[in-house]
Every structure is written in structure tokens, then in C-alpha cells.
């Protein structure tokens, strides 16, 4: 891809791939309905580069431990966790957009509002016990616990 190609579309190759992933996910969701998609999420995590897979796997465990009511699903080709079809939180691998850190994020449907300013995404390169405690607390707060 030449720079002029990217400037005319406005999207990077990785962004276009993510949009294609999302379109594929929406078609699959309409065909399968409310089928359990956790195996697909686990397969996606297993297929990530090791550094991303370690983080995504631990995030998956934290979500399942702290908000088991959330349904794992793929969202733009990445692990996400939804309630009533709406994504509450997600993991974005560093390798997805060739960034130096992975991202743990929360959507507008997460119950994290705190006044007029609150964080909705966190860059992460490793989990420490303190990080796990913080993220677990955010997951619980996101689902209203």
C-alpha cells in the first residue's frame, strides 16, 4: 500500500481488516442466534502471538470470574464480553494494530461513569497482582456489582 492509497481511503490496512472481521461476525451472529461463542473466543486467543495470548487469556479469566453473566463474543476480531448483545468490555491485542501495548477497554454500556470524567481504556503490557485487582474491580463495576 502506498501512502496515497491510505490517504484516499482514510483507513489503514489493519483497520480495514478489523471492519471485515466485524462484518463477518455480524453475519455469523445473524445465522447462529444466541449460541455460545466462547469456543471461538478461546480459539482466537490461542491464535494470538504469545505475549498477546497471555494477556487476553488472563483478561478472559478475570471477566469469567467477576462477571460470569457476560457472554464472550468476537468484536472486530477480538475478545469481547456482552450483556444483552451489547459489548461491555473488550481486549485488543497489540498485534492487531501493531501497537506497543494491548488494550483493555469498556464501552459506553459499562457502568463506569464517575462524575464528568472517567477512563474507558487501559494500555497493558503485563498483569501484576495489583493490575488484576484493579481490572477485576472495574469489571464488577462495569456490570453494576
JOUR-V644405 format. One record per residue. SS is DSSP state (H for helix, E for strand, C for the rest). OMEGA is omega as a letter, one per 40 degrees, with the letter a starting at -180 (NA if undefined). Layout:
ss->SS omega->OMEGA
ss->SS omega->OMEGA
This chain:
ss->C omega->i
ss->C omega->i
ss->H omega->a
ss->H omega->i
ss->H omega->a
ss->H omega->a
ss->H omega->i
ss->H omega->a
ss->H omega->a
ss->C omega->a
ss->C omega->i
ss->C omega->i
ss->H omega->i
ss->H omega->i
ss->H omega->i
ss->H omega->i
ss->H omega->i
ss->H omega->i
ss->H omega->i
ss->H omega->i
ss->H omega->a
ss->H omega->i
ss->H omega->i
ss->H omega->i
ss->H omega->a
ss->H omega->i
ss->H omega->i
ss->H omega->i
ss->H omega->a
ss->H omega->i
ss->H omega->a
ss->H omega->a
ss->C omega->a
ss->C omega->i
ss->C omega->i
ss->C omega->a
ss->C omega->i
ss->H omega->i
ss->H omega->i
ss->H omega->i
ss->H omega->i
ss->H omega->i
ss->H omega->i
ss->H omega->i
ss->H omega->a
ss->H omega->a
ss->C omega->i
ss->C omega->i
ss->C omega->a
ss->H omega->a
ss->H omega->i
ss->H omega->a
ss->H omega->i
ss->H omega->a
ss->H omega->a
ss->H omega->i
ss->H omega->i
ss->H omega->i
ss->H omega->i
ss->H omega->i
ss->H omega->i
ss->H omega->i
ss->H omega->a
ss->H omega->i
ss->H omega->a
ss->H omega->i
ss->C omega->a
ss->C omega->i
ss->C omega->i
ss->C omega->a
ss->E omega->i
ss->E omega->i
ss->E omega->i
ss->E omega->a
ss->E omega->a
ss->C omega->i
ss->C omega->a
ss->E omega->i
ss->E omega->i
ss->E omega->a
ss->E omega->a
ss->E omega->i
ss->E omega->a
ss->C omega->i
ss->C omega->a
ss->E omega->i
ss->E omega->i
ss->E omega->i
ss->E omega->a
ss->E omega->i
ss->E omega->i
ss->E omega->a
ss->C omega->i
ss->H omega->a
ss->H omega->a
ss->H omega->a
ss->C omega->i
ss->C omega->i
ss->C omega->a
ss->C omega->i
ss->C omega->i
ss->E omega->a
ss->E omega->i
ss->E omega->a
ss->E omega->i
ss->E omega->a
ss->C omega->i
ss->C omega->i
ss->C omega->i
ss->C omega->a
ss->C omega->a
ss->C omega->a
ss->C omega->i
ss->C omega->a
ss->C omega->a
ss->C omega->i
ss->C omega->i
ss->C omega->i
ss->C omega->i
ss->C omega->i
ss->E omega->a
ss->E omega->i
ss->E omega->a
ss->E omega->i
ss->C omega->i
ss->C omega->i
ss->C omega->i
ss->C omega->i
ss->H omega->i
ss->H omega->i
ss->H omega->a
ss->H omega->i
ss->H omega->i
ss->H omega->a
ss->H omega->i
ss->H omega->i
ss->H omega->i
ss->H omega->i
ss->H omega->i
ss->H omega->i
ss->H omega->a
ss->H omega->i
ss->C omega->i
ss->C omega->i
ss->C omega->NA
